[in-house]
């Protein structure tokens, strides 16, 4: 029973990450950058696990930078190859 529960949990996490990656790709296709916290808020509103967004950003190879002109808040940028 524990093994089955572990497999279900792993599958759920994989599905959440896949959904989060698709969400991030979609948002960054529309924008040149977006504040990480705003991305997580929008994800939550659209039924995507906001805690999976940072993992998706990393998995996609997106750049995350703190921008001083915005109080050093973290912004997500598309991966370099995607923006070229």
Buried (B, 14 or more C-beta within 10 A) or exposed (E): EEEEEEEEEEEEEEEBBEBBBEBBBEBBEEEEBBBBEEBBEBBEEEEBBBEBBBBBBEBBEBEEEEEEEEEEBBBBBBBEEEEE
